[in-house]
Amino acid sequence: VTPQLLWLVGRAPLSVGQLLPLTLRSYLGSIPNPGSTLQSIRRGQASEIDYLNGAVAATAGPGRAPVNETLVRLVHQVERTAVFLDPADVVAVV
């Protein structure tokens, strides 16, 4: 998926814009496709969390994007400890 295609899809009417995710879903089938952050953690590598949620938090400024700041902190915790968090624990913190 190219940036140009995403730009076009993002500006298309909803009925047209829905074609891309539906096409991708049929292409990928039932094979799980974990996000790149999870893939990195599973490989024991640093994730791109600082470039995703960290960039939002840094742009907003301290305390202005608390959910993004918390997600960065939690992902770094998982990267450090290799212990995944229970979803209920994440919800309680966020």
C-alpha positions in Angstrom: 0.0 0.0 0.0 1.6 3.2 -1.1 1.3 6.6 0.5 -0.4 7.9 -2.6 -3.1 5.1 -2.4 -3.6 5.9 1.3 -4.0 9.6 0.5 -6.6 8.8 -2.2 -8.5 6.3 0.1 -8.5 8.8 2.9 -10.2 11.4 0.7 -12.6 9.1 -1.0 -16.3 8.6 0.0 -16.7 6.1 2.8 -18.2 3.5 0.5 -15.1 3.7 -1.7 -12.7 4.0 1.2 -14.0 0.7 2.7 -12.8 -1.2 -0.3 -9.2 -1.1 0.7 -9.5 -2.7 4.1 -12.0 -5.2 2.8 -9.6 -6.2 0.0 -6.7 -6.4 2.4 -8.8 -8.6 4.7 -9.6 -11.0 1.9 -6.0 -11.0 0.7 -4.6 -11.7 4.2 -7.2 -14.4 5.0 -7.4 -15.9 8.4 -3.6 -15.9 9.1 -2.9 -13.7 12.1 -0.9 -10.6 11.2 0.4 -9.1 14.5 1.4 -5.4 14.5 5.0 -4.5 14.0 5.4 -3.4 17.6 4.4 -6.9 18.8 6.6 -8.5 16.2 9.6 -6.5 17.5 8.9 -7.4 21.1 8.6 -11.0 20.3 12.0 -10.9 18.5 13.5 -9.2 21.6 14.2 -6.0 19.6 13.3 -2.4 20.5 10.0 -1.5 18.9 9.1 1.7 17.1 6.9 2.9 20.0 9.0 6.1 20.4 8.3 7.0 16.7 4.6 6.2 17.0 3.0 7.2 20.3 6.2 8.8 21.6 6.2 11.3 18.7 2.6 12.3 19.5 3.4 12.7 23.2 6.6 14.8 22.4 4.7 17.0 19.9 1.9 17.6 22.4 4.2 18.4 25.3 4.4 16.9 28.8 1.0 15.9 30.2 -0.9 16.9 27.0 -1.2 13.4 25.6 -1.4 11.2 28.7 -2.7 8.1 26.9 0.2 8.2 24.4 2.7 8.8 27.2 1.3 5.8 29.2 1.3 3.5 26.2 5.0 4.4 25.5 5.8 3.7 29.2 3.9 0.4 29.1 5.5 -0.8 25.9 9.0 0.0 27.2 8.1 -2.0 30.3 7.2 -5.0 28.2 10.4 -4.6 26.1 12.5 -4.5 29.3 10.8 -7.3 31.2 9.5 -9.5 28.4 6.4 -9.9 30.5 3.2 -9.1 28.6 0.5 -7.2 30.5 -3.0 -8.4 31.1 -5.5 -6.2 29.1 -7.4 -5.4 32.3 -4.2 -4.0 33.8 -3.6 -1.9 30.8 -7.1 -0.5 30.9 -6.8 0.3 34.6 -3.6 2.3 33.9 -4.8 4.1 30.8 
